[in-house]
Amino acid sequence: MNNNFKIRLASSIDLEHLISFDHIAKSQHSRVEYLRDKINLSSLYIGISDTKIICYGILSYNFFSKWMA
């Protein structure tokens, strides 16, 4: 069991690593722009095990295209 798992807000320096394991971002520039936009909006979080980014999640505040309060 790994006790060194952390979640933190992604920053622009994380983008290249995210692209390296996101197979869609490797081939579609629109996906890279989407990830960059979510980082800039502070809605992309990354999961880190030891020192390696192993996953990411994007918080969305809409539900069926309706903004929620």
N, C-alpha and C positions, 0 to 999 in steps of 0.2 A: 504494500500500500504506500502510495506516494503522498507525503504530507506537505510537499512543496508546491501545491497547486494554488495559483492566485488568479484573480480576475481584476482587470484594470481597464480604464478607458484607453482606447487606442489613440495614438498620435501619428502625425505625418511620417515619422521615422519608421513606423511599423508597416507602411503600405507595401513596400517592396517584398517583405516577407509574406504578407497576406497574398500577394499576387503569385508568389512561388508555389503555394499549395492550393490555390483556387483555380481549378482547371478551366473554368469559364473565363476568368480574368486573364488567363494566359493567351486566349484567342480573341477576346472581345474587348475593345477599348471602352465601350460603354459600361462594362462591368467595373473596370478600373475607375472610371469617373464616378460611378455609383458609390464605390467604396470610399473614394476620396471625399465625396460629398458627405457621406455619413460620418466620416472622421471629423470633418470640419463642423458638422452639426452636433458633435459630441453624443452621437447615438450608436457608435460602434465600440463594442467591448471585446477584449481578447482574453483568452484563457492561456495561462503560462504554467508549464510544468518545469520545475527547476528554472532554467533560463530560456527554454524553447517555447515559442508560440505554437500551440497545438489546436486551437479552435478560435472561432470568433462568433459573435452574435450581434444582431442589429435590433435595437429597440424601435418599435414602431408605435406611434400613438394614434393610429387610425384603425378603424374596424369597419370592414365593408365600405371602404372609401369615405367614411364619416369621421371627422375629428372628434375625439373624446376629450372630455374635461377632466 
